[in-house]
Amino acid sequence: MRSELEEFGGIDDGTEPTGIETGTTIVAVAGSEGAVLAADRRASLGGRLVTNRSVRKIEPVAERAAVAFSGTVGGAQAFLRGLRAHRRRYEQRHGEASVETIATVAGRLIAEGGFGVGLLLAGVDRGESGPTPAVYEIDPAGGVLATEYAASGSGTQLAYGALEGSVDTGGTPEAIEETAIGAVRAASERDAVSGDGVTVARLSGAGVSIEEVA
């Protein structure tokens, strides 16, 4: 793993982060057949003044992997450019990168790039025994933790309260999606810098689909 990760090359963040922050509440859940990311849509200035009510905080980073981010918008944009470029370089030399490899490199980018963002990464590996969903929590210092479900952002505690009372990681894709969306909505009710609807990403062996829901 170590020698292969070196193929991603050096870190180049490409831009200066802006002061526009995403709030925020983001949630990830891995089920038995797939994974789900959910995020609110509100952006604010300095975590106080609402500046945008339709920000998409979930972006695909591979055919079957995506990230949800909290922090500055500029930092998230620079991070996404860097991760996608390093993934493409890796896959040209080694073939498709696993979700674990993408998460590990994402953590290194965060640690070395100074992007000012926190991440949840979810994806699905396709193996001989079928699809294997995975969720990784990546903190602003670059720490990477594999987990069955996670929340991040200003609404973290509220979202965890909702998740821990209802999450069933062995549930159907529809059930884990409902749980993830419910956790974001529960946090948005009490967190002033979260809200304005939910973006949900569905990850399966077939790929990533992203939708805005009320």
Long-range contacts (C-beta under 8 A, 24 or more apart in sequence): 1-101, 1-104, 4-90, 4-94, 4-101, 5-101, 5-104, 5-105, 5-108, 7-89, 7-90, 7-93, 7-94, 8-86, 8-87, 8-89, 8-90, 8-105, 8-108, 9-86, 9-89, 11-82, 11-108, 11-109, 11-112, 11-113, 12-82, 12-113, 13-75, 13-78, 13-79, 13-82, 13-113, 13-114, 13-115, 14-78, 14-81, 14-82, 15-74, 15-77, 15-78, 16-74, 17-71, 17-72, 17-73, 17-74, 17-75, 17-78, 17-115, 17-116, 18-72, 18-73, 18-74, 18-75, 19-45, 19-46, 19-72, 20-44, 20-45, 20-51, 20-52, 20-72, 20-73, 20-74, 21-45, 21-46, 21-47, 21-71, 21-72, 21-73, 21-193, 22-55, 22-57, 22-69, 22-70, 22-71, 22-72, 22-73, 22-76, 22-153, 23-47, 23-70, 23-153, 23-154, 23-155, 23-191, 23-193, 23-194, 23-195, 24-57, 24-70, 24-153, 24-154, 24-155, 24-193, 24-194, 25-151, 25-153, 25-154, 25-155, 25-156, 25-158, 25-159, 25-183, 25-184, 25-187, 25-188, 25-191, 25-194, 26-57, 26-58, 26-68, 26-69, 26-70, 26-120, 26-151, 26-152, 26-153, 26-184, 27-68, 27-120, 27-149, 27-150, 27-151, 27-159, 27-163, 27-180, 27-183, 27-184, 28-68, 28-120, 28-121, 28-122, 28-135, 28-137, 28-149, 28-150, 28-151, 28-180, 29-135, 29-148, 29-149, 29-163, 29-167, 29-169, 29-176, 29-179, 29-180, 30-122, 30-133, 30-134, 30-135, 30-147, 30-148, 30-149, 30-169, 30-176, 31-133, 31-169, 31-170, 31-171, 31-172, 31-173, 31-175, 31-176, 32-133, 32-169, 32-170, 32-171, 33-131, 33-133, 33-172, 33-173, 33-204, 34-124, 34-131, 34-133, 34-173, 34-176, 34-202, 34-203, 34-204, 34-205, 35-122, 35-123, 35-124, 35-133, 35-134, 35-135, 35-176, 35-203, 36-122, 36-173, 36-176, 36-177, 36-180, 36-200, 36-201, 36-202, 36-203, 37-66, 37-67, 37-68, 37-120, 37-122, 37-180, 37-200, 37-201, 37-203, 38-68, 38-177, 38-180, 38-181, 38-183, 38-184, 38-198, 38-199, 38-200, 38-201, 39-68, 39-184, 39-198, 39-199, 40-155, 40-184, 40-187, 40-188, 40-194, 40-195, 40-196, 40-197, 40-198, 40-199, 41-195, 41-196, 41-197, 41-198, 41-199, 41-212, 42-188, 42-193, 42-194, 42-195, 42-196, 43-73, 44-193, 47-154, 47-193, 48-193, 50-193, 53-195, 53-196, 53-197, 54-196, 54-197, 56-199, 56-210, 56-212, 57-199, 58-199, 58-200, 58-201, 58-210, 60-201, 60-208, 60-210, 61-87, 61-102, 61-106, 61-121, 62-87, 62-96, 62-97, 62-102, 62-123, 63-96, 63-207, 63-208, 64-99, 64-123, 64-124, 64-125, 64-126, 64-203, 64-204, 64-205, 64-206, 64-207, 64-208, 65-99, 65-102, 65-121, 65-122, 65-123, 65-124, 65-203, 65-208, 66-121, 66-122, 66-123, 66-201, 66-203, 66-208, 66-210, 67-106, 67-119, 67-120, 67-121, 67-122, 68-119, 68-120, 68-122, 68-152, 68-201, 69-117, 69-118, 69-119, 69-120, 70-117, 70-118, 70-119, 70-152, 70-153, 70-154, 71-115, 71-116, 71-117, 71-118, 71-140, 72-115, 72-116, 72-117, 75-115, 75-116, 75-117, 76-115, 76-117, 78-113, 78-115, 79-106, 79-109, 79-110, 79-113, 79-115, 79-117, 79-119, 82-109, 82-113, 83-109, 98-125, 99-123, 99-124, 99-125, 99-134, 99-136, 100-134, 100-136, 100-146, 103-134, 103-136, 103-138, 103-144, 103-146, 104-144, 106-136, 106-138, 106-144, 107-138, 107-142, 107-143, 107-144, 108-142, 109-142, 110-138, 110-139, 110-140, 110-141, 110-142, 111-141, 111-142, 112-142, 116-140, 118-152, 118-153, 119-152, 120-150, 120-151, 120-152, 122-201, 122-203, 123-203, 124-203, 124-204, 124-205, 126-205, 130-205, 131-204, 131-205, 133-203, 151-183, 151-187, 153-194, 154-191, 154-193, 154-194, 155-184, 155-187, 155-188, 155-190, 155-191, 155-194, 156-187, 158-186, 158-187, 158-189, 158-190, 158-191, 159-183, 159-184, 159-186, 159-187, 161-186, 162-186, 162-187, 173-202, 173-204, 177-202, 181-213
